[in-house]
């Protein structure tokens, strides 16, 4: 790689559309041959750490998940925004390595390996003596494995990947440029320099990506004079809170980055509902430093039928439970029961700004619901018990029944996410509107219309995004025709 002497230009334009829409935060990427592989945080949702494959960094295909077995996951109750935090995915000598942190099953980080990223992945090797979050793996010129992580500053130690033991005392590498929460470290060799890329400013409006370089992967590191490499703070545009980047080199020597961002909508201060999504952009090298280049926008995806829970390629997950523990396929429906620790939810990410989710739920032997939610305390649901259905909204400790009607056999429940109807400058304009309705032989009945701001991260808190799916709180329910359609 050549290092021209000219000063870097202003940072490039941010993309406007995600390459992985919906709740896909903390992306990490590696390349093998001409194929790119990407993983994301999954928090309380299981299977954990979804995996994707791409030939161009624009169009991604889901190929599975890393943590699919009980032996890989935390036992017991996993709270909302607990569970599996940011991973790093790397490939070396024919083996894929993924290191992450399960904050509900500590202490330390977890390292798993596979010869095929589609699995199976090994059971975790625990790294108990390294705290914090956001672990990264790199190998130095001597072949030693280096673990780098965030623990108030960016720290590093030599790791035995077979045992999880630290072979050296942890040392501090860099604390960033002064922004809060220096985290998400990733190390790269490019030319004669080692580059340390981190996030600063917290995963909110102050989020940014900064970079330093040094003569070795252990430093000493000097900050880029043109930091930040990437930020949306104080800038116009539909994508905000950008940060937590991972860089990758293509086979032709060009570079790109994947990173997270959100798309807030509505009147001031704005609300984002889909969670932190994955975006991508080119990376150029100027004067020995990486600079953000042109956006990588997603190509149009072919329209295919959505696979159901448990089917190959499905993106359906359980909140704190593997879906197959509470959802069983019969000849013509799914039978769902609560989990061992209480009500069960199985769903998928809301990946579109406009969406419709529908299902038939038979609840003669139990009680269940069709839901749009951020977590159990922030949701809009069509609850069914016996032959009655009611629209319910939960916002923190407040629960309200918004409408109720009969539910004869064959009733279809439907939750629609629609654009907001309030004028553009009205403070009543939220990010969207959620309409809860039922369809019976006698016609359609709308039971509720809810301002979508109440199902946003700004209201609910946490690190995830909206999910749509079904829940069971008692007995057993029958689920038929579960369908998700999205647009925009």
N, C-alpha and C positions, 0 to 999 in steps of 0.2 A: 504494500500500500504506500503510495506516495504521499508526502505531506507538504502541499504548497504553502507558501509563506504568507499569502494574503489573509487579511483579517476576515473573520466570519461575518456573513451578512446578518440582518435581523432574522429572528426565528421565523420559520415557515408558517403558513396558514394551517390552522387546526382543521381536521376533518369535521364534517357535519353529520355523518352517519356512522354508526358502529359496524364493525365487521362481525361482531358477535353481540346481537341486541339482547336486552333484558339483563337480569342479574348474572353477570359474568365478570366479577372483580378480580384485581390483582393478577393479570395475565402474565404467564411465563412461556417462553418459546424457545425451541431449539430446531436445528435443521439436520437431517440425515440425507445425504445425496441431494436430490431436488425436492424433497418433501419436508414441509414444516409441521411441527407438532406443538400444540398449545394446551396448557392446563390452566385452571382457574381455582380460586377459593370456592369452598362449598358451605362452610359454616355448619349449621345443624343438619343440613340436608344430606341424605344417604340414598344411593351410593355417593361416596365422597370424591372430590377432585375430578370433575368431568374433563375428558380428553377429546381434542379435535385434531383433524388433519387437513392440510391445504397444500396446493401446488403453487399458490400465488400470493398468500397472505391476505387475500380478499374474500374468497369463498371457502368456508370451513364446513367440514363434515364431522359429525360426532361419531367417535369410534368406541366409546366406552367410558369407564371411570377407573381410577386407581384403587380406591378403597371400596370393595364390593362385598367383603365377607365380614362376619361378626368378629373374627380374630384380628381384623385390621382397624376396628372402630372402637370408640369409647363405650364402655358398658354404662348402663343406667341412663338417667334423664340427661338430655343435652338441651340446654336452654336456648331460646332465640339468640342469634348472633354468637353463640358458643361454638364448640366443635372445631372444625378444620379451617385454619387461617392460611395465609399466603404461601404457596409452594414455589419451588424452583425446579424446573425440568431441564436435565442435561443428558447428553449421550456421549459415551466414551468407550472405546474398545468393544463395540458391539453390544453394549448394555445401556439401557435407559436408567437413569437415576432420578428419583423425585424425593425431595426433602421438604417437609412441611411441619407445622406445629398444630397439635390438637390441644387447644387450651382447656378443654374439659377433661383431659386425660393426661395430666402432666406427672412429673416435670419433664421438660426438655422437648427436643424435636424428634421427628420420626423420619427414617430413611427407608425407601422401598425401591426395588429394582425389578426390571423385566427385560427379556430379550425382544419382546414385541409390545409396543405401547398399547395395543388393544387388549393386552393381558394374556395370562394372569400375572398379577404383580405379587411380589413376595410379601410375607408378613413383615411388619415394621421392625427395623433395628432402632432401638431407642437411644437417643443421645442425651443422657440425663444431666450432664455437667455444663451444658450450655443453656442459659435461660433465654428470656426475651421471645421475639417473634421474627418472622421473615428470614428464614435461613437461606443461604446461597451456597452452591458448590462450585469449586473451580479446582484445577490441577496445575501445579507449578511446573517449571521446566524439568524438575527432578522426579516428576510423577507423584508428588505428595498431594493428597486430597486436602483442600482448604475449606473449612466451614466458616462462613462469615454471616453475622446476624446483627439484629438491632436490639439493643438493651439500654436505651437512653443515649447511646452513641453507637457507632458501627464498630463491632468487635470481631476478632478472628482467632482461630486456632487450627492447628493441624489435626486432622481427623483420621481415625482408623475406621473406614466405612464398613468393615466386616463386623466390628464389635460395638461401634458407637462411642468408643473411648476417645477423649481428647489427648493427643500426644504431646501437646505443648500448653503452657499456660495462656489463657485468653489475653489478647492485647488490643488496645484501642487503635483503630486505623484512622478515623476521621469523624468529626462531629458535624460536618456540613458547613453551610455558609451562615448559620445563625438562626435559621428557621426552626420552628418547633418540630418535635417528633422526627428526627432523622431515622429513616427506616428503609425497607425494601432494597437492601444492597445487592448489586450484581457486579461481578468482576469479569473483564474481558481483556484478552491480549490482542492488540492491533498495532502492527509495526513493532517499533522498539519499546512501546509504552504499554503499561497495564492501566486500564481505565476502571475506575470505581464509580458506578452510577447509583444514586440513591434518590429517595423521595424526601421532601421536607414540607413543613407547613400544615401537616394533618390532612386527612382525606376529606377535605371540605373546600370552601372557597379559597383558602390560602395554599392549596396543594401545588407542588412544583416538583420538577426533576432537576437535580444538579449533578455535576460531574467533576471528578478530580482525576489526576493521573500521577503515576509514579514509575520508577525504574523496575519495580518488582511487585508481585501481588500483595506484598506486605508493606508497600510504601517505601519511603515516605511520600505522601500524596500532597500535591498542590492543586488548589481549586482552579477551575477554568475561569479566566478573567471575564468571560461573557455569560456566566451563569445567570438565569437558569437555562438549561437546555430546553425545557418544556414547561409552560404554565398557561392557564387561562385567566388568572386572577386580574381583575380590573379590565378585562377585554370583553368586547361584544361578541355575540355569536351564540348559537344554540347549545354548544357543548361547553360545560364548565367543570371545575374541580378536577382538572386533568392531572395525572401523576402516576406513580408506581409503574415505571417503564421497564421493559426488558428489550435489549437489542439483539439482533441476529444478523449474521453475515450470509449473504447468498453465495451460491456456487460461483457466480461471476465476479465476486469481490465487492459488490455493492452491499449496502447495509440498510436495515429498516428497524423500526421500533413498534412494539405493541404497548398499550398503556390504557389505563382506565379513565373514564369520564362519566358525567351525568348530563341528562337533558332536562333541566327544569322548565316548567311551563306555568302559565297562569299569571295573575297579577303579582305585584310585589308582596313578599320577597321571592316568590316562585317556589314550586314544589317539584321534586323529582320522585317518580313512582316506580320506575322500572329497575331501580337499583343502579349500581355502578356497572357500566357496560365496557366492552373492549373495543378500542379504536386502534388504528394503525397509521403510520406515516413513514415516508422515506427518511433516511439519515444520510447526510453528506459529511465529508471530512474537509475542514478548512483550517489551515495553520496548525494541524496536529490535534484538532478538537472536533468532536461530533457536533453537528448542527441539524436542527429539525428541517426536513425538506418537505416535499409535496405530500398532501394527504393521500392515503390509500383508502379509496371508497369501496364499499361492497358492490359486487355485481348482483344483478337480479337473480334471485334463487328460483329454480324451477318449483312449481306448485305440486306437491305430493301429498297424499293422504297422511295425516298425522298418526304415527303408531301409538297404540294404547299402552297402558302400564304393563311392564313385564315383556313387551315385544322388542325384538331386535332393533337397535338404533333409537330406542325411546329415550326421551329426556325426563321421564317421570321419576320423581324422588319422594322419599318420605321424610317428614319432619321428625328427626330423632329416631327414626326406625327405617329399616329396609322395607321397601314396598311389599316384597313377597312374604313378610311376616304378618301382614294384616290384610292383604288383598289376594284372593285366590280366584283363578279363572275357572268357570264352569262351562257348560256347553254353550250357553247363550248370554251369560252375564258374568260380572265380577261379584264375588261375595266378600264383604268387608266387615271386619270386626275391630274393636278398640285394641290399642296396644297394651302391653303388660303394665305400663305406668299411667294409663289414662286414655283419653280420646286420641284417635289416630287421624293424621292428615296425609294424603298422597296427592301430589300435584305436579305441575310443571311451571316453568317460568312464563310470566307474561312478557312476550318478546315484541309486542307491537303497541303503538300508542292507541290503536283502536282494535278491539278484540271482542269475540263472543265465545263463551264457554257454555255448554249445555249438556244435560244428562237426564235420564229417567232414574229415579231412586225409589226403590220399593222398601218401605220401612214398617212392614207389618210386624216384624220381630225385633225392632230396634229403633234407633233414632240416628239420623245422619243429616248431611248437608252438602250442598254445592256452594263453594266459597271463592271469593277473591280476597286475598289477605296479604298483609305484611308479616304478621305473626298472630298468635291466637287472640291477642287483645286488641288487634286492629284489623277488622275484617267486615265484609258485607257477605251475608250468607242467606241462602234459601234453605231453611231447616225443615225437615220432613219427619213426622212421627205419626204412625197410623195413617189416616186418610186426610191429614191436615198439613198445610205448608205455610210457613210464615217467613217474612223477610225480617232479618235481624241485622243491626249494626252494632259493633263493639268498638269503642274508642277508649282505650285505657280501662279504667274501672267502671265506665258508664256503658250500659247495654240497653238498647231500645228495640222494641218490636215496631216495625214501620208499616206492616200490613199482613193480612192473613186471609186464607181462603181454603176451600176444599181441594183435595188432591186425589181424584179418582184414578183407577188404574190407567196407565198410558200417559199420565201428565208429564210434560217435558218442562224441566226447570231451565231457566236461561238467565245468565248474567252478561250484560253488554257493557262494554267500555266505550263511551262516545265522546266526541269533542265537547268542550264546555259551551254553554249557550249564552252566558252573560256577555255584555259588551266588552270590547278589548281593554278599556281603561277602568272597568269596574273592579272594586276590591272584592266583589263576590265571584270573580272569575277564577276558578280553580284550575288544576291541570287537566281535568276531564270530569265526566259524570258516569257513575255506575248505575245502571238500570237493572232492577231485579224484577223478573216477570215469570209467569207460568203460562203454558200453552195446553189447553184441554180441548176435548171435542166441542165444547161450547164456545171456544175462541180464546184470544190472548187477554191476560190480565196483568197490568203493570202494578206491582205492589209497592215499589219504592224507587226513588231517585236520590242518589247520594253524591254530594260534592266529593270528588276524588282526593282533595287535599287531606282528608282524614285517613286515607290509606297511602300516605307518603312517608318517606324517611324523615322529613322535617317534623312530622307529628309523632311518628312511632319511635324514631331513633333506631339505632342498630346499624348493621353493615350489609343487610341483604336487600331484596327488592320484592316486588309483588309476585305472588304465586297464585295460580288458579288450580282448583281440583276439588276433591271430595273428602269428607271427614265422616267418622263414625264415633259417636260418644257412648253408645250403649247397645247391647244385644248384637244383632247383625243386620246389615242392609244389603240390598241387591242393586247393583249399578249397571245400567244399560245405556248404550249410545253416547258414552262420554266423548265429547268432541270439542276441539279448540280450533277457532279460525281467527286469523289476525290480518290486519292491514295497516298501512301507513307506518 
